[in-house]
Amino acid sequence: MNTTIRRSRSATAVLAILGATLAPALAACGDSDSGPEKPSAVGTDADVSGQKIVVSNWKDYMPDDIGKVYKKATGAELDITYHATNEELVAKVTGSGGDGLDVIFGSQPFLQAFAEAGLLEPIDPDSLENWANLDPKAIETAQVDGQPYWVPYTWGTTGICYRSDLVKKAPTSWYDLLTPADEYKGKVTMMGTERWAVLPAQKALGYSVNTTDTDEMAEVEDLMLKAKPNLLAYDDSTFYERLISGEAVMTEAWDGWCNYGTAENPDIKFAVPKEGSDLWSDGIAILKSSEHLDADYAFLDTILEAKTHAWVEENILYNIPNTAAQDLIATDLLKQYDTLGERRAEMLAGENMTDVGDEAADMYNQIITQVTAS
Amino acid sequence: MADSPGPAPGRASRHGRAPSRRRRRGLGAVVEPVALLAPGLLFYAVLVLAPVALVTGYMFADRGRFGGVEWKLNFANFSRLLEPIYLDVFEKSVVIALTATVLALAIGYPTAYAITKMPPRWRTVALVLVVVPFWTNFLIRIYAWIVLLNSQGLLNDALVSTGITDERFTMLYTPGAVVIGLTYAYLPLMILPLYAAIDRIDAELLEASANLGANRFRTFLGVQLPLTLPGAITGCILVFVPSLGNFVVPELLGGGKTVMAGNLIRDQFLRSQDWPFGSVLAMSVVVMLVLLFLLQSWVTRRVEGVPRHG
């Protein structure tokens, strides 16, 4: 069991900086000149053996033997580099113009921003044999102007991870975390990074996770200020360890990370509050600067292979948007981690978290600084 | 540090080698200092001056899309610095860093004093022990404090199991925990210059003070304390400076609920991708620190009279 994954999902502020708001994905406008750019032609049967592509990913976020699998399937070689956070990825991609990198793993809002900045190679679904394995809903989240720009890799939601043996009743509302009962004061944590720091208050008040309304966000700030004195800490990387030790009894958590707690202590459970939550997703994109498009596509196809993609769910305990791969997951695992199994629909009901744009991101940052520094 | 160039009093000769140096003329006199200084100067130019110049330039620029800057003249970052929220963070940071410094001084002075009183063999052992924590990674040492201080941690376990208290204390994730972490982390930087300063005091001065009828307390106040002041200030600066800029300790031991100047700067560069404003924040800290160093050198000059260049 891999419980040491340190994936920061603290992505989005950066995106916002990137400016551009997400154009409605539905607005596909045919063949007109103003339409989305077209993918370059790729030969699906091209011989890529002997080529070598460089992939940047989080550590432990794909199978250890992926290089071997890829080489066996295509004859091409894989060189893997790592980034610890989306911010680091931004530095890698923009700092050197993405030189030397071919394929990147990143979170949706970041990839969206990259695509809008013209850094990503549009994806041609027809050039991917395994594209059909993907969940149509996930494909929708991977588009900018109706054109897919990355391949969905994992997705999930945010909720409350809690110790069922240490709370009297299971949390059902974001208010259970924001204004906890007296006996839980000082024993709850919330995330301190941009979008997820404001999410509980946004959802508790009934607003969108992508809201750009200043009045709504002013209310969000007030609620966050009220919540702060009851917090043990702001924590977005070790909350499940705090649940295991019993320091905390309820924490804001991503479903996949809550599973790392459940793996150690079955009393650790996950709840999606009734006010709703988000649907975030990570994907794999090809940089426009890549000179090995055929090999890049071959890599994407290798990942989308049911067996490879199933590994991700089995070992990282995140949901995957690959229907063929899902069929391969053992029922025992789905039972042990119900967020992967029967409660998967709760994740899908979440509101897709998208880029909020430059100004709103600034506002989000200001609010978080105001609250944490208060 | 105040004591580096000068030979220890009473031991080295002040004039021994001077004549031979004066005799050397011609090319050698130029080449040798240049050759000796070049690596150091190059180091400072590339790794200190250039980055400082860059950050200074950033202060007047506009933020770029993916971090970085756009070179358009922009002064808005300076007025933003004066917003209450940032002043508040600076004030809190100074209070926390200052508290840690005072604590380190209170612990470090007696420790350094005690070490100078040890037999020479044990002195070496003690000094090595002071430095030993640096052999372990900073992060690991700070994590150790989490294990000690958390509500289910060792300290609480000990307090409860010995019956001293019934309830578990919240010690972690408070400003107090941040102060403890900073004091612990930088204490060696206080002890070492203090040790050097105390050790350097000529024993004859103390005897003279005693001969003139001063008791030990009076001698301490009138002779030892003033003479060790430069060392104490050096120690204080060495603790205060990294404390003020630290962002790891507030995050790990403060639970993200205490924001210090270091966190603010880090967030501007990494999260908000606002390099220009981050540069303004960083430069304000640099200016504060330069003022501190000026103060230190002024005090040193007053205490030691002429600069001690042998």
Interface residues (C-beta under 8 A of the other chain):
Chain A: S10 A13 V14 I17 L18 G19 T85 E87 V90 A91 V93 T94 A117 G186 T189 G192 T193 E194 K228 L231 L232 A233 Y234 D235 S245 G246 E247 A361 D362 N365 T369 Q370 T372 A373
Chain B: R63 R65 F66 G67 G68 I85 D88 V89 K92 N150 S151 Q152 T170 L172 Y173 G254 G255 G256 K257 V259 L264 D267 L270 R271 S272 Q273 D274
